[in-house]
């Protein structure tokens, strides 16, 4: 699955939006357990920016 609004397309297969479309919710729970970033595209949160298409820090 390729998304044109992804700022980090090289690792897109491991982003939460892809994992959700594949039903990999246990992995999503693990990656989002301690959120530090939010995706500007979809609003999902994750601990690592690399898990999101267009990440921004939750805190400055």
Order of alpha helices (4+ residues) and beta strands (2+ residues): alpha-alpha-beta-beta-beta
